[in-house]
Amino acid sequence: MCLLPNNPFIAEERIAILALADGSIFQGFSIGAPGHTIGEVVFNTAMTGYQEILTDPSYSRQLVTLTYPHIGNVGINAEDIEATRIHAAGLIIKDLPLLASNFRSTLSLSEYLKAQNVVGIAGLDTRKLTRILREKGAQNGAILAGEADVDKALALAKSFPGLAGMDLAKVVSTTQSYVWNETEWKLGQGYGAQTAPAYHVVAFDYGVKRNILRMLAERGCKITVLPAQASAAEALALKPDGIFLANGPGDPEPCDYAIAATRELIERGIPTFGICLGHQIMALASGAKTLKMKFGHHGANHPVQDLDTRQVMITSQNHGFAVDQATLPDNCRVTHVSLFDGSLQGFARTDKPAFCFQGHPEASPGPTDVAPLFDRFVAMMEKHKNA
Ligand SMILES: NC(=O)CC[C@H](N)C(=O)O
């Protein structure tokens, strides 16, 4: 057993280490639950929104490194959640402030991690870690909290099989269908409710972020959320005006149930909009292929160009897989590209009312430059209704 040298400044029960499958070891201190966790280590460059990031179901089985150095300043509140619980498998940060201060704060970040039994590590060089992830690609890793057994941490890091081939959409999805009518948050009012919807959207929950549902409700939609494995027939029985394909964790390729249902619904000509995993599912249902990226896109400052208007938008991103543009069939028109690496960010079917976007138009956290895509979906449903 190899132990790191004692650090006189950290009490033994607070010691924590991060191991990467490439052999790198980082020492820090525990800010969450004791124990250990494994997953794919990724980095996110967003400067705000740690609570939304932690609760985003798309981070299931990922250990999220936040590159912004001070995380926890505004504590935790009851409203900024994208799901009922934390989905990230672990949190890696540089500096946890001693004081959390915000008018809505009810808990500190550390109390939140502990209450939800999530392992977190602070006090390590997140810049050095991010350089490793950028140069070598996202790494499988392990965080050990409460002990500093390097061999154990390395063995745990290497035991994670990696996200390629992992179907997690059906794991995080709701098991029961439900109706959503909560609208967007407004200062002084909080969340509202949609009481007179003009459209009925059926949303497939592969790990849906709540702000997507809120933005649809804000635009006049009643949303029925279905489990990831629901069939096209179940969706059609609800007589939807439109179909929404949600974001979600893991590899899109093994989600054969979602690909089959999407293919049928698009073929029937129902207006369909997909975000992130939903975009990848739409691509697979249209005959294209997806691939694993080197370190993916995770942040809130990614420039994306709309090829129709030439407009550049600053977008929120969180994906480790991408659609291989070279495999898009002729009935798919590229609508958006990433200006960071030229990768595909959006396409539309030319033969059916269906389009999708790789980034996160709902932001949360992030800029709202791409929010008009929700208006485009509503306009598509309106046109189809009147056709
Ligand atoms: N946010 C998402 O929907 C992520 C999609 C997919 N799991 C990926 O990593 O590419």
PDBQT file of the ligand as one rigid body, heavy atoms in Angstrom, charges set to zero:
ROOT
HETATM    1  N1  LIG A 401     -26.048  16.714 -22.248  1.00  0.00    +0.000 N 
HETATM    2  C1  LIG A 401     -26.275  15.617 -22.950  1.00  0.00    +0.000 C 
HETATM    3  O1  LIG A 401     -27.389  15.311 -23.330  1.00  0.00    +0.000 OA
HETATM    4  C2  LIG A 401     -25.083  14.710 -23.200  1.00  0.00    +0.000 C 
HETATM    5  C3  LIG A 401     -25.289  13.735 -24.313  1.00  0.00    +0.000 C 
HETATM    6  C4  LIG A 401     -24.302  12.585 -24.285  1.00  0.00    +0.000 C 
HETATM    7  N2  LIG A 401     -24.413  11.859 -23.051  1.00  0.00    +0.000 N 
HETATM    8  C5  LIG A 401     -22.903  13.083 -24.494  1.00  0.00    +0.000 C 
HETATM    9  O2  LIG A 401     -22.119  13.112 -23.567  1.00  0.00    +0.000 OA
HETATM   10  O3  LIG A 401     -22.554  13.474 -25.581  1.00  0.00    +0.000 OA
ENDROOT
TORSDOF 0
